[in-house]
Amino acid sequence: MTVPSVSIAEAARARRAELQARAHRRSVLLPATVIGLWLAVMVATDQLGRAGDNLAAAVTMVFGSFVAGSTPQGGGAVAFPVFTKVLGVTAADARSFSLAIQAIGMGTAAAIIGIARRPVDAAALRFAVPSAVSGFLFGWFVFQLATPSGPLLKLAFTLVVVTAGAATVLSRRDQLVEQLRAVPIDDARRLAAVVSAAFVGGMASALFGSGADIAVYLVLTVAFGLRPSIGVATSVVTMAAVSIVGLATLLVSGTLSFGLPTDAGVDVAGMWFAAIPVVVLGAPIGSWFASRVSAAALARFIGGLAALELGSTLLFLDELRTDRFLAGAAVVGLAGTAVAVRAILATRATVAEGRPVRHRSIRRLDLDVEMAR
């Protein structure tokens, strides 16, 4: 006797609801545990007052942590420009804070991605994470020897964010009929692109505290057609790994100290203490949002962040109007951004032409039946 498909669908819905409820409980438990440990440590070490003195960092990371979890632009994409352009924090301290706070926030988001079994490109991660971490360590060594000036760092960060935003928004013109759940990297050229992008992104993270996530998202999703929600999750896991290594590097090198503020008078550790409970909640919420929002809405959000970053640089970076070298670097950098965006879009167009798959509607019943199997 044939079992009616409706019965199968009802069983599938019940099973899915059970799995979702179980994953939700585990997802809530992890942030609650981290916040509980944070509170216990703050009370035991008498640091609550210090955290309270740095509430500006916590306020900044309300939005920054959401961005970290929902887009390929980590929390540093908010912390770095706000700290350096608005709060007067040095680029080095902003970088240190970004790495330290992302190790907690994006680390929690990455753990919840695993707990909730949200899809990631596991094959790409096996190559992207080691390459990004290697790029970070290499960049850390190089930039300790020769660190660019603060204004140049701010400009470079803006160009990176604008490149990501422009490529993501413009890529919507070349629609991929079939978006991939995993990028096939058995091809040598595609593998080389993933490894190279992750390495360069890791180097950028050594400067800004962010970059590996942007690079991995651009190459996997914008260039090669990985589904955007999967691309964001994959970039979050990559940046979490880099940030954890970055935090360890900051502690081992003595760059981040839990004692007195830095020479510039900035209490990086205090800002970190203040922002931890915020990012532990914000980054997972952002990750959940990215898994639910449409690709078009996600692209518009990323583009809006890029426009905001560009506008803030033009408004707050006074050296652009007084330093001819910096102004020239901005012109050259924008030209390089245009070339990079064009190359990314050319790759995407090639992918779109090489995979002409017909549109087909998928009914909700089809998905429920598939889950029941």
Secondary structure, DSSP 8 states (H G I E B T S, - for coil): ----HHHHHHHHHHHHHHHHHHHHHHHHHHHHHHHHHHHHHHHHTT-HHHHHTTHHHHHHHHHHHHHHHHSSS-THHHHHHIIIIIS---HHHHHHHHHHHHHHHHHHHHHHHHHTT----HHHHHHHHHHHHHHHHHHHHHHHHS---HHHHHHHHHHHHHHHHHHHHHGGGS--SS-BSS----SHHHHHHHHHHHHHHHHHHHHHS--HHHHHHIIIIIIT-B-HHHHHHHHHHHHHHHHHHHHHHHHHHTSS-SSS--TTS--HHHHHHHHHHHHHHHHHHHHHHHHHS-HHHHHHHHHHHHHHHHHHHHHH-THHHH-HHHHHHHHHHHHHHHHHHHHHHHHHHHHHHH---------HHHHHHHHH-
